[in-house]
């Protein structure tokens, strides 16, 4: 059985989702593979992960934290790859992301497990939006060429923050910005 985890994720406006979807569809057309679509995972940017939380307490704290947040723009500038199987788009790590990561880390530090601290600690974070996952090495190379052909830097708008549970992907709570 796969480990269930909780994530805090940023969601995007429709225009940004359309751009991300277009790029993902180009890969799907050529490779006949779309892990995110198959598993009903929306485009998102994960800002924190937790093995276990007390949902009610967590949501109460998040309600206070996220009420002051507003919609923000991210500038997607590059294509990246994790572990030869995940292709993603990289936005510039701007002040909005930095401050949000700091606030989230400070507010929910009690839930961070030792194994997760390295990935999501402030100043150790690589913001990314997965476009394609679970590819073999040959597919990753093909998908990169496809993305490289179609990708141009663009601005995307963050409009929501979601608390989700994984395996399977399930939205627990969404905060509109």
Buried (B, 14 or more C-beta within 10 A) or exposed (E): EEEEBBBBBBBBBEEBBEBBBEBBEBBBEEBEBBBBEEEEBBBBBBBBBBEEBEEEEBBEBBEEBBEEBEEBEBEBEEBBBEEEBBBBBBBEBBEBBBEBBEBBBEBBEEBBEEEBEEEBEEEEBEBBBBBBBBBEEEBBEBBBEBBEEBBEEBEBBBBBBBBBBBEEBEEBBBBEB
